[in-house]
Amino acid sequence: MDNLTKYYGDDRGIEGLTFTVEPGEVFGLLGPEGAGKTTTVRTLMGLQAPSRGQASVLEYDIGHRRERTAMKQDIGYLPSEPSFDESLTGNQLLAYHASLKDDERSEQLLEQFALDSQLDKSIRTYTSEQRRLLATVVAFMHDPELVILDEPTVGLDPSTQEQLWTFLDAERQRGTTLFVVSCSLTTACILCDRVGILRNGHLIDFRASRQLPDRGPRIVRFVTSDPVAPDAFSFEHGYSVETEHTDRRSSDEGRTTRTTVRFVYAGTYETLLEALSSYTICDLTIEEAPLQELLAHWYGTRLGKGGGVDV
């Protein structure tokens, strides 16, 4: 794509996007909510016209209606919110898509995702996870050269996410080009060869897989009754450390001080557990950190207020 731009009236969706995805590459478009990721996908898919700039997908020019129509038969697309006619059964939906773009793999994929027993049932009876997996089957059933996946793991439980990551890695090894759009750094770290980082509609950086952390960042919060040095958790892959001290009274112990420590961590669990092992832990939570936390750490004030185009 070259200078791809989409405005909604005076509101910017994306502006000046220029990059190329190589055949067989797993490219990630990474950014927080509202960055312009879905706008990029919808524009590439020909679902909306760009305000300016141009792009081609598998050498189809998205600016020409006939080429957009032909393109949709040759690529796979998993939208962020799959929408089906819920009165259809799974079998009827797959038969409809097979009539448009052939069917080379649905039987194998349905078995792999444990959907084969659901096919005679109405889609309205499917869980949200089953609907997303069915949409994944539709995206890959015709064995396309390129698949565009918009937030492919949203709504999946951890074990199903792992299953999908394994499947997508196998697709990479088969030579399928994957364009993965996500606000999850974990997904990018596991899958992508290279990522473009999108913020406020602008591409602010590109990173190869070796430049990404070992895994997606986590927010670690723990409470301890032990003293905590101010720089105790400012180690490699640990940052944005915050501490808070609270005093407690008890009838048998008198006054005790507890310290709550919160920091963002992007290293291995082994290193984290080693760092925590010297403390008496009263409470501990670990959860995935918003991507914005990592962007602020990577780029700091260079993000700016206008989209970070000065990075």
Steps between C-alpha positions, in 0.01 A plus 500: 500500500612854431379800703174322582272747677141486621308787657144493631402859443749699708594197712817313410479123471844433352749730329798443273543123553777362281635146532530165321427150630728238345369163370507239778547764770294525818458874535334653803324835510519581868334783685271592790125539469409783264838503325350438154562126459149402393480807274813372326351153455163624377674724247726219375198271469323755280220543755561875491682729258823672607503879516832496319794273432495154345549136589511161332425161653646199314552743210130594499452876500247583773409816310324300225164336574552194279842433649360532853234242415756256357733561797238389755487156339877454528568612857371398840351749744419461869319814622531621857126439554381215274136538397293215354140435404411323823210311342752293299664184623876466491469269200286750309743783569798297380312388188424864419865606533615194303280614212686832497861393543529119502569281800828316536549476875179545701469133600850497647457838670163413653650189655804693622283762672248242629210654308401196290235396754333845483439521127135392498411757766383855443778757538287685757569209738880538467704658776696815413817289497348248258389783270852642491646157424239448227603836351861379511401190302326722242814715472729202429268249329609589144872484588576865413849643451420789735276520806414824679415441866350783704542426874502121443513398868235735644239306697699176512590334827874443567505137384323587173735794447792258528331270249450786255859622542622147422279485190618841374863405556441189288350724231816711509706186441276411203590837347167678555538876530325626814404860573417502872332803657508508879515710813668205677878504512487135612345402166761705314790347697380146437405529133657789315823531304462876496255757636397849406394707801195717443396787723235766437483401134875528436763231462760600757747211472580157361656224710635157409414205724846513660425856617187392687507377860491129576127520569226756533531738796326420828394727782636345821354613830595352835469588866778420747572560867874525423692821420532569126790703361394781261688345206431135585298425187662738251681207337513395135148458362353665812389863497239754617554392860259649757499436875249589770541452876210443738504462877283241672426439866429163655446404862786252512757659268453870560565717195619332180586653163403335175631605162308468175728478198372536142715481187484399135703193410583350160757232583480132590304364791813329634674835545188654653456218753866524595457873567190438712642205694679716759175666614216385723208527258163585653319546169598465133327571167641478147300618199566603141604863472333739256720557196502873577714426808772345285482773237552762768803305623646454149446853374434716806427863425584441131145370458387862512139617497437488129560133424870459553607567142819653634634164622 
